[in-house]
């Protein structure tokens, strides 16, 4: 399957929008809120899909290594930052 640079840019824009939404939810509802966690998981799915679609297809010799499940890594990171204050 062949994708254009425009397809890739559109996908990256979608990822960036989801990231902004997650930050907004984190500030509005808190990092442990269900909305924030669900949004974080949706972002993880988009990132995994991007990797599988665009990064793994760059070279036919590349080995596909699935991303670690980083759901809620943002939440963990923010908690550590809160404790550091």
Secondary structure as the mmCIF struct_conf table of DSSP 4:
data_model
#
loop_
_struct_conf.conf_type_id
_struct_conf.id
_struct_conf.beg_label_comp_id
_struct_conf.beg_label_asym_id
_struct_conf.beg_label_seq_id
_struct_conf.end_label_comp_id
_struct_conf.end_label_asym_id
_struct_conf.end_label_seq_id
HELX_RH_AL_P HELX_RH_AL_P1 UNK A 5 UNK A 29
TURN_TY1_P TURN_TY1_P1 UNK A 31 UNK A 32
BEND BEND1 UNK A 33 UNK A 33
HELX_RH_AL_P HELX_RH_AL_P2 UNK A 34 UNK A 50
HELX_RH_PI_P HELX_RH_PI_P1 UNK A 51 UNK A 55
TURN_TY1_P TURN_TY1_P2 UNK A 56 UNK A 57
BEND BEND2 UNK A 58 UNK A 58
TURN_TY1_P TURN_TY1_P3 UNK A 60 UNK A 61
HELX_LH_PP_P HELX_LH_PP_P1 UNK A 62 UNK A 64
HELX_LH_PP_P HELX_LH_PP_P2 UNK A 66 UNK A 68
TURN_TY1_P TURN_TY1_P4 UNK A 71 UNK A 72
HELX_RH_AL_P HELX_RH_AL_P3 UNK A 73 UNK A 84
#
